[in-house]
Amino acid sequence: STPARHRGSPGEPRALFALPSARGPLPAPRWPVECEVIKETIEHIGGGRGGARGAAAGPGAAALPIPPRRGPYEYVLTLRPDLYTAKHTQWFYFRVQNTRRDPLYRFTIANLAKAKSLYGEGMRPLLYSQRDAQSRGIGWRRVGTDVCYYQGGGGGEEPAAFRLSWTTRFPHDGDTCFFAHSYPYTYSDLQRYLRALAADPVRSRYCAVRALCRSLAGNTVYLLTVTSPAGAAAKRAVVVSARAHPGESGGSWAMRGFLDFLLGGHPDARLLRRLFVFKVVPMLNPDGVVVGNSRCSLAGRDPNRAYGTALRGSFPGVWHLRAMVERVLAEREVVLYCDFHGHSRKNNVFMYGCDGGGVGAAQRLRQRVFPLMLSKNAPDKFSFPSCKFKVQKSKAGTGRVVMWRLGVSNSYTMEVAFGGSTLGGRSSHFTLEDLKSLGYHLCDTLLDFCDPHPAKFQRCLSELDALLRRRLGRQPGSGSSWSDVSPSELES
């Protein structure tokens, strides 16, 4: 049927999806009726003003009853599992009102799912004080003493869950504060960012915002195409995505840094737009983000295991992203695919790539070049020894493996620790600026990787060859091939 027309603009078809425009209200996030939601808008500073609806916040930010107290200032909280599952209790984001400054408070989250956590290695929760934000411009900060992560006592048939416990003092009387597992980045934050893009006469010239599809709840999954207008037919493509797992909000901050740089005025950004067509899906699983899930979509399953078998009706974001990559591959080379994630058990930033064996010896080393280059460009954050390239059977349905099998030879998951860096003399939590800088480093590395003068590339290949020979006890320069070595042997 013919699309309806706007009144007063007979030439323009009505938008079939709600896209942020420079004017008018933003399309409101949608969520299932089972979710209880705080009515007022929550605003946070730090990485840009503008907040999130309560719906976009998370398990503890919904209208939950007051948790049980063991003492006047001791609270035990239980996380809601991902919607329509009984699992995936990891990510939290909750509000505390009417605080008192003097007492020492203890909070315990009683039902975390993972046996190992960076909380056992010095990571601390995030606190946000509304009064400090309003009066002093202070956003999220790390707090907590006596931070403990331990196995709780299971009762009856249930296996024992894991507990996170910490003590803290609040900075003010009568304040409203928030605690979070990682810096929140909501669907509403993304919509506001895209609206600012649409309103910018410069950036909107080389960034088209479209709808990839609708989610199960009816939220728009956005697709950005970034390139300069000239010579599009000859350009290679780069595909970048984030937030398949909604609790991994650090991936959105890395994505924010990536877009900020790519859409900016730096000569390198202009060169990237001239060389490549970027296809960017900044929030693949908006429903999971809106309802505060850790891992799943409203299908109750992990979308990053569904790329191989995804049904269009169950995993629309994954299905349409894969279909889009297949269409792009039919007309041009995809030089890089990178999906941003968060990691709860290892510090630093690292990548998972694809080495299935059976490919030429040169290609096996080449798949390791991009992560090695990135480690040189961000030596205080990115750990090449933490990267892995073996394709496990359990990961066959992930974005990076399926894109690799479609023909994207440089296909990666970038893992950003919830904690921080232990490299370059650091032992510190990642800040928002650290997370955003990863997007810039990815751009920088892409130019190194695709430099028509191959000196850096060849240096990295030689370094990898020497590194792997040392690891396997082979003689340097012995000339033996890598094609007969299994992926398991090549892993550290």
N, C-alpha and C positions, 0 to 999 in steps of 0.2 A: 504494500500500500504506500501511497505517496506520503512522506512526512508532513505533519502539520506545519504551518508557517507562523512566524512571529507576527503579531499584530503590528502594523505600521512598517514592517520590513518584508515585503512580499518575496524578495529575492533570496532570502536566507532560510535554508531548512532548519527546523527546530533541532537543537542538540538532543540526541537520543540518550546521552549520559550527562550527569551533572558535572560540568567542568568549572573550576574556579575562574571567574571572570574578574576584570578590574573593578566592576561595579556589582551591586546587589549582594544579598546575603550568601554566605557560603552554604553549600549543601550540607545538611546536618548528618553526622554519622548515624548509622542504623545498627541495631543490635536486637537479639532475640528477646521476647517478652519476659523470659525467665530471669533476666538480669535486672537487679536493683541498681539504680544509678543516682549519684548525687546530682541535684538539679543545677546548682550554680556552676559557672565556669571557673576552672582552676587555672591560675596564671603563675608561671615561673619565669624568672630571669635566668640568664646564664646560657650563652649560645643563642641569644635573641629573645626579645620579649614575646609574649603571647603564650597562652596556656592551652589547656586541653579541657574538654568537657570531662566531667567525672567518669563518664562511660569509657573514655579512652585511657583511663588511668590504670586500673589493675585490681586484683582480687581484694586488697584491703581498702581501696578507694571507693568501692561500692558501699551502699548503705548497710553495713553489717552491724549486728548487735554488739554492745560493749563486751569485750572479751572478759573471761574470768580473771579475777585478781587474787593472788595469793597473799599479798600484803597491800598496804595502801598505795605503794608505788611499784608494784610488780605485776606485769601483764603477761599472760600466755595467749598467743594467737595461733589460729589454725588457718592455713591457706586453703582456699577453694581449689580443687583440681581443675585442670582445663575442662571447659564446658563439654558435656557429653562423654567424659572419660572419668576414670577413677585415679588418674596418674598425673605426673608432670607438675608436681608442686616444687617450684624452685624460685620463681621471680616474685617479688613483692613490691608494693608501693601503697602506703597507707597514711592516713591523716590522724594527727593527735591534736585535739583542741583544748583550750583552757589550761595550758601548761603552768607549772610552778617552777620557779628558778632554783630554789635551794635544794630540794630533795634529789637523791640519786635514784633514778628510775632503772628498773631492769625489764627488758623485753625478751621473751622467748618465743620463737616460731617453732611449733611443736611437730610439724609433719612434713619436713623436707624429704625429697625422694632420693637424692644422690648420696652415695656412700662417701665420696670424696669431694671436697670443696676448697676453693682458694681462701675461704674464711679460716681454714686450718693453717694457712701460710701467711697470715698477716693482713689479709684483706679486711676492710672495715665497711660498715654500712654508710649510706649517704643520708645526710640530714639537710632539710631546707626550712629556714625560719622565715615566715612572712614578714615579721617586723624587721628583721635584718635586711631582707630584700628591699623593703620599702624605704627604710631610713638610711641604710649604709651601702646599698647596691651589692650585697653579698648573696650569692646564689647557693648552689649545692656545695656541701663540704663533707669530708669524711669524719666520722665520730665513732665513739665507742671504746670503752675499756673492758677488760675481762671478756674479750670476744672468744667464744667457745663454739666449736662445731663437733657434735658428738652423737652417738647412737642413743636414742631414748628407749625406755622400757616398753616393749610391745606387750599387748594383752591378748590372751586367748589365741585365736587362729591367725590374727594379723601379724605379719613380720614387723619388727621394730622399725619405726621411722627415724629420721635423723633430726637433730635439733640445732638451732642457731640461737645463741644467747649473748646479749651484750648489756652493759650498763652505760648510762649517759646522764648528763645534766642538761636541761634546756636553757637557752640563753636569756629568756625573759619570762616574767609572769604574764598570764593571760594571752599567750601567743597561740597561733595556729602553726603547727610544724608538720612536715612530711618526712617519712623514711622511705628509702628505695634501695633496691638491689643494684641498680645501675641507672645512669642518667636517663630519665624518661624522655621518649620522643614519640608523640602520639599522632594519630591520623589527622587530628585537627591541626597540629603543628605543620604537617606536610601540606595540608590544604592551604594554610596561610602562606607558606613558602611559595607554592605554585601560583597563588593569586598575585603575590608580589612580582613573580616572573611575568605573568600575563599583563600586569600594569606597567612593566618597564619597556619603554620604546626601543631600547638598545638590545637587551637580552632576548626579548621576544622575537627579534628578527632571525635569530639562529637557534631558537629553542621552541619546537612545536610541542604543546601539551595535548595529548589525546587520551581517550579511554582505551585501554587494552581489552577490558571486559568488565562485567559486574561480578562482585563476589556473591556468595550464597545469601548474605543478608541484604544485598542490593547496594553495597558500597562500591564506588568506582575504583578499579585498579588502574592507576595512571601509567602511561607510557610517554616518556620524553624522547624526542628525536633531536639531537644536537649536532649541527654541522653548519659550515658557512655555505651560502647558496651556490657558489660556483663549483663546477666540475664534479657534481655529486656522482655521476655514473661511474667514474673511475676509482672512487674511494673504497678502501677496505672498511670493514665494520668492527666495532667494539661493543660488546653487550655486557651490561653491569646491572646487578639486581641486589636487593637487600630485604630483610625482614620476612623471609620465609618462616623463620621461627620468631614469633612476636615478642618473646621475652628478651631477645638479644638486641636491645635498643642501641648498644654501641655501634652496631652496623649502620643504623640510621645517621648517627653523627659522622661516621666515616663517609657515608654517602653525601651528607650535607657538605662536608669539606671538598669532596670530589666535584660536586655541582658548582659550589662557590668558585672553585678555581677554573673549571672548564668554561664557565659562563662569564668569566672576568676578562679584564683587559690586558693581562700579562702577555708578552710576545709568545711565550710557550703555549698559552691557551689558544691564541689566534692560530698558531701553527697546527695544533691538534685539530681544531675545527676545519682547517684547510685540508688536512691529510685524511681524516676519518669521518665516518658517520657513526655517531654514538646512539645506541638504543638502550635506554635506561628505565628500569622498573624500580622506583625507589621504595615501594612498599607492596610486596607480593601478597601478603596475607593481612589485609586491613581488618578483617573480621576478628582475627585472633588478637590484634593490637587493641581494637575497640573494647573487647570483653575482658582483656587482661590475661589472656592465656600465656603460658610459657612456650609451648611447642606446637600446638595443633591449630587447625582451622576449625570451622563449625562442622566439618565432616567428622570431627573427633579423631583425626589421624594426622600424622606428620606429613605436611605437603612435600618436604624434601626427601621423601622416599617414594614419591608418586610420579616422577617424571617419565619413568619407563612404561607405566601402565595407566597413566592418569585418565580418568573418565572426565569428559568435558563438563558433565553435570555435577560431579563431586568436587573436582579441583579446578575450577575455571581459570584461576590465575596461572597455575602450572601448565595447564593444557594450552592456553593461549600464548604463553611465553615460548613454549617449545615450538608451537606452530609458527610463531613469528620468526624464530631463529631458522627454522627450515625454509621459510620464504626468503629470508635474507641470504642464506647459503646458496640458494638457487641462482642468485644474481651477482654475488660478490664473496670474497674471502672474509671470514670472521677471524681477525688476527688474535683476539683475546675474549674470553668469557670469564667474568669474575663475580662470584656471589658472596656478599658480605655476611658473616656470622659472628657469634660471640662464643667464647669458651669458658667453662666454669671450673676447669681443673688444672689448666696449664697457664702460666704467665706468658707475657710478651705477645707479639703478633706473629703469625706464621701461616703457611698455605698448605692445603692438600691439593696435589695434582694427580695426574693419571699416567701410570706406566703399566701397560698390560703385557709387556714382553712381546715378542713376536714382531716388533717393529724394527726398523733399521737401527744400527748402533748409534748413528749420529742423532736420529730423532729422539732416542731415549735420553741422551744428555741434553738436548735442546729443551725438553719439557721442564728441565730444572733451571734453565738460564734466567727466566723472568723472576722467580723467587730469589735467586742469588743476587740479581741486580737490585731488587727491592731491598734486600738486607744491607747492601752497600749504600743505598740512598737514605735509609732510616736505621743506621746502626745502633741507635739507642733504644729502638723499639722492636725491630723485626729480627727474629731468630731463624736463620736458615737451618741450623741443626734440628729444630723442632718440626720442620716440614716433612711431610710423608707423601709418597707417590704410589704406593701399592694400592691397587683397586680391590678392596675386599668385597666378597659376595654380598654382605649386608649393606654395602653402599651403592649397589648397582642402580638403584632408583633415584640417586641424588642428581641435582642439576649438573654438577661438574662432570660426572661420569656419562650421563646421557648426552650432553652437548659434545663431549669428546668423541663418543661413538657416532654422533651425527656428522663429525668431520671438523670440529674445532680443536686443533692440535694443542693449543695453549688454553686449557680449561681448568679453572681453579676455584676452590673455596678459600676465602681469606678469613681466618679465625682471629678475632680480637679478644684478648683476655678480659674478663670482667674485672680482674685485679689491676695489674700494671706491668712495669718493665723491671727486669733484673739485669739489664744489659748496660754496657758503657759506664759502669760505676754507679748506675741508678739502682734504687730499690724503692720504687714509689708507685703509687696509684696513677693510672692514666687520668689526666684532666680532659675536659671537653676539647681544649685546644690540641692536646695530643691526638685525640680521636679524629678530629677534623683534619689534622695534618696528614693522616694516612691517605686521605683522598688526593691531596696534592702530591704525595710521594708516588702514588699509583700513576698519576699523569706524567710525572717526571720520568719514571721508569719506562713507561710506554714509549717515550721519545728516545730513550737510550736503546731500548730493545729493537726499535724499528729504524734506527739511524742508518742512512744509506752508506755511511762509512763504518764498516763492521768491526773496527778495532776493539771496542768494548765487548761486543758479543763474542769475538774470538778469544779474548782474554778470559772471559767467564767459562767458555767451553774448555779451555786448557786447564783452568783451575778445577773445574768439575772432574775432568779426567784424572788429574793428579790426586784429588781428594778421594775418589772412589778406588783408585789403585792402592792408595795407602790403607783404606778401610779393608780391602780384600787381600792385602798382602801381595799385590802384583808389582812387578818391576816397572818403574816409570819408563815410558818410551818403548815398552816391549812390543807394542803394536797389536796386541791381541784385542779381539772385538768384544764389545759389551753385549752383543745380541744373544750370546749363549748364557748370560747370567740371569737368574730369576729375579723378579721384583723383590722377593723376600730377602735375597742376599744383598741387594742394593740398599735396602732400608737400614737406617742406623739402629 
